[in-house]
Amino acid sequence: MPQQIARKYTAFPPVGLTDRQWPNRVITQAPIWMSTDLRDGNQALFEPMNADKKMQMFQTLCQIGFKQIEVAFPSASETEFGFVRRLIEEKHIPDDVTIEVLTQAREHLIRRTFESLKGARQAIVHVYNATCPSFRDFVFGMSKAEVVKMAVDAVTLIKTLAAEMPETKITLEYSPELFTATELDFAKEVCDAVTAAWGATPDNKVILNLPTTVEIATPNIYADQIEWMHRHLARRDSVIISLHPHNDRGTAVAAAELALMAGAERVEGCLFGNGERTGNVDLVTLALNMHTQGVDPQLDFSDINAVARTYEHCTQLPIHPRHPYVGDLVFTAFSGSHQDAIKKGFAAQKADEPWAVPYLPVDPADVGRSYDSVIRVNSQSGKGGIAYLMETEYGVVMPRRLQVEFSGVVQRHTDAHGGELGATDIWELFSGEFLTSTAGLRYREHHLFEHGDAQGIRLAVEIDGVPHVLSGEGNGPINAAVHALQGAGFAFQVRSYEERSMVPMGDDGNARAVAFIEMNAGNGGERYGVGIDANIVSASLKALISGVNRLGAAARLDRAA
């Protein structure tokens, strides 16, 4: 950046908390979660949700397990007011869910807010006013004492109105807006005055929301600020410290995690981090981060795709394909080395052991994602991913050297045609290369017979479309077939042979066998043949003929006779 631009900005000063404790702590339990999707998140949309979409989102949040949901700013518009009334009058609020409503610290707005809550079983009234120097000096033109009085007057009015609604349990939440830009001693002064005015007790706690209204410093600074407040607040046993991190610096999740270590007990945010400017903290990421550390987040994201589709429908915002845990590609590996490591990790992972599959910080099954999309193939991919798809989708466990050979076939295809190959595309390539070749030699049927100690075979084939019956003997059916083909002029040697059962059953319910035969035509180039059949001998013979065709129909004798 040019120097004259850089001089516009100064680093945020440290708190000076020399004996901070949060770096030595870890998160051991889930916080109280509060969703702001219907309020903070909604007001930042190109097109705010209509009543039906807000209701769908509210019901989704309840199903996920949120017990506190900020549903509206009811004094802001008739739409917002009407939605609160609909929730209450149509009895959409579960007994264990508390709705929250937001209001500025102004008398007429507070009174209108209370009108919206009539008949509610319980509610959180969230009141705020800005406390930082820039607002005091430039926006409000108020002294510190006047800012404190604004907060206390609002809380006193809320307390009076709450007493007039005994049928509704009202919890107070207060936010010193722009907390992170406010002098800590003054933030404490305002918060202490609020808790005193409310008469906070351990049985009647006040939620003090300490937001990064605009993220202006590194996450460790926020953690220091929260720990300082945690240590110095009056009536700490009567206070719930809540976090409302924004993402202006792109570090809202980190700030929330460190602040929880610093003593906070509650987090406000949106499912996928939408909100003003760069958004509120992403609650899905934050919760699933806890899940990967063995902490139950107390939120149900076991069907993350359903949550994501509801969110996209209601907000008309897309979820990035690389969004943590949720994006369509986050469990997808294209890199060959990554695919190989994942394949080996899956093979080694034991059900009763801690999750340790390379490149996958969370088991996709935990969020309702199948393993189908974990490995996908493009021009960057290698043998490991191809082998994984062949095994998981079609039950074909390829020998390692066949993996190498077939990956070359796939690579040539992707280099020529570009794009991504799915499991079906790969199977079609495999089938065309190994199973359904229309080259010179084709299997029709076979008959086995005993000839003394030897195994005899009559092998019915087509050679260039002409039927032939070839005969041979050997120490088993495969050896006999090799001799029959060699006797007909096909020059090759068998290097290795494997047979396996395929994992899936066939369409007719019968198990399938797959045979792999590695062959050489004497020119130094090995090729595999593959055969699949319900009968293992038939599968092996098909593999043998597949291999002969792939070797290129080497020297043959005159077949006219």
Secondary structure, DSSP 8 states (H G I E B T S, - for coil): --HHHHTT---------TT--GGG----S--EEEE-TTTHHHHTSSS---HHHHHHHHHHHHHHT-SEEEEE-TTT-HHHHHHHHHHHHTT-S-TT-EEEEEEES-HHHHHHHHHHTTT-SEEEEEEEEE-SHHIIIIII---HHHHHHHHHHHHHHHHHHHHT-TTSEEEEEEEEETGGGS-HHHHHHHHHHHHHHHT-BTTB-EEEEEEESS--S-HHHHHHHHHHHHHH-TTGGGEEEEEEEB-TTS-HHHHHHHHHHTT--EEEEBTT--SSTT-B-BHHHHHHHHHHTT---SS--TTHHHHHHHHHHHH-----TTSTTTSTTTT-B-SHHHHHHHHHHHHH--TTS----TT-SS-GGGGT--STTTB-BSTT--HHHHHHHHHHHH-----HHHHHHHHHHHHHHHHHH-S-B-HHHHHHHHIIIIIS--SSEEEEEEEEEEETTEEEEEEEEEETTEEEEEEEEESSHHHHHHHHHHHTT---EEEEEEEEEEEEE-TTS-EEEEEEEEEE-SSS-EEEEEEEESSHHHHHHHHHHHHHHHHT---------
